[in-house]
Amino acid sequence: MPVRLEHIHQPTDADWQDISKIHQETAANGLCDSPEQLKQKLQQGSWVIGGRFNDRIIGLMVATETEQGVQLEQAAVRAITQRRGVIHQLLHHLQKWAQEEEKVLYFRNVNSEFQAPLSSRGFVNKDDIWTYN
């Protein structure tokens, strides 16, 4: 399933529908922020890193640029497309972008099932901060 990476600063109405579905399906351990909370983050400068397939967002991460780099959080994938490498592809494209832009990517408070995939993608854990640079 080929996924196209997109940095979304202002989601369209269709994007919000997709984001709402992702939130409903993954609120317990994926996209914890409701669409209203996510709107506030976007107004404060965060963005959604969306994985698109057939023009629909099927996976996403929330990102915020900080002095340390780009903090990634809340990785989530639609239930119907889970276990098809969506997060893997998002991370691959995001790492390529980070290298081109000379950005550091990092996650804080990574749950245990996400640690092995991050490690295999070249992220390094130090003091519970998973960094890729």
N, C-alpha and C positions, 0 to 999 in steps of 0.2 A: 504494500500500500504506500505509494509515494506521497509524502507530506511536504508541503511548501511552507517555509518559515515566513512569518510576517510580524513586524513590530507594530502593534496597534495602539495608537494614542487616543483615538476617538472611534469607538466601535459603532457600527451601523446598527439599525434596528434588527436586522437579521443576525448580526454578531451577538447582540444582547440575548436574542432567543437561544442561540447556541450556548452562550455563557450560562444562561439560566438552567439549561438542561444539564450542563456539566456540573453546575453547583448542586442541583437536585440529586444527581446520581453519585456525587463524590464528597458531599459536605463533611462526612465523618472523618475522611483521611486524605482529601485531595484539595478541592477548591473550597476552603472553609469560609471565605468571605462571601456574603450575599451580594447580589448585583448592586444593591444600594451602597454597601461598604466598598465594593470595587470601584464604583463611580467616584466616591470620595478620594480613594487612592489615586485614581487617574487625574482628578482635579489637582492633586498635590504633586503631580509630576511622574508618577509611576506609569508603567505601560503594560499591556498584555503581549506576551510573546505567544502568538497563535500558530498552531499547526493546522493548515487547511488541506482538505481533500474534497474535490468537487465543489469548491467555493464555500464550504462550510467549515467552521472551527470544530475540530474533533479532539484537540488536545491543547493545553495551554499552560503557561507559567506566568506568574506575576513578577515583574522586574522593577527595581528601583536603582537608579544610578546614585552612588555614594562616593565619598572621597577614596574609599578602598577599592572601588570597582563597580560591578553590577551585581547587586544582591538578587538572587533568584529565590522564589518561594512558591508554595502552593502548586506543585505540579499535579495536573489532573487530565484524565482522558475519558471521553464518553464511554460508557459501559459497553456499548455495541462494538467499539473498536479497540477495546483493551486486549492486551497480549498479542498485538500486531506490530510492535516496534515503534509506536508513535513517539513515546518519550525518548527512546534511543535516537530517532531521527531528529527530534527537536534539539536534543543536546548536541548531536553531530553538527547540525547547521549553525547552532548558536556558538559552538566552539570555533567554528570556521570564521564566523563573523567577529568574534572576540579577538582572534588572532589578527585578522585584517585591520581591525580598529585599535589594536593594542590595548585591549580591555582585560581586566581580571574579572572572572566570574566566581561567585561564591554563594554557598548555602549555609544557613545556620540551622541548628536543631533538626538534623536529618533523621527521619525515622529509620528503624533498622532494616526494613526491606528495600530501602532506596540506597543504602550505603554501598552494597556490592556493585550495583550498576554504575554509581558515581566513580568508584575506584577503578572499574574496568574502562571507564571513559577518560581516565587520567587526572581525576580530581584527587587531591591529597587532603587528608584530615589532620588538622592541628588545632588542639583546644576546642573541639566540636565545631570548627569552621572548615567546611569542605571547599577548597580553593582550586581553581584552574587558571593558569596564566602562561 
